[in-house]
């Protein structure tokens, strides 16, 4: 009977602690990389949304045969993103920022409250 007790098929406390320690080290290395990748993808998604809005603004200017972007107001489009007919849905920032369009000298810019500005022709991809 004593012989059977000594031959148990379980893990010792030290073995379990070593496994938990290894998993903790792996998580400490992987978590910052994961969070960085999520943040980067959110910025890229927002940038793509701003480019989509910029394309809709340019399409409205071409469709309305407007001389420049300052005449968007007279075309009943203005700077409200929901008024642009080429957008089937208003893009949403992944971090709950809000988009706005501002007419500037020589063009316009699309802004996000969380990720900055995008100005077609000035900003690189």
ABEGO torsion letter per residue (X at the ends): XAAAAABBBBBBAAAAAAAAAAAAAAAAAAAAAAAAAAAAAAAAAAAAAAAAAAAAAAAAAAAAGBABAAAAAAAGAEABAAABAABABBBBBAAGBBBBBBBBBGEBBBBBAAAEBBBBGABBX
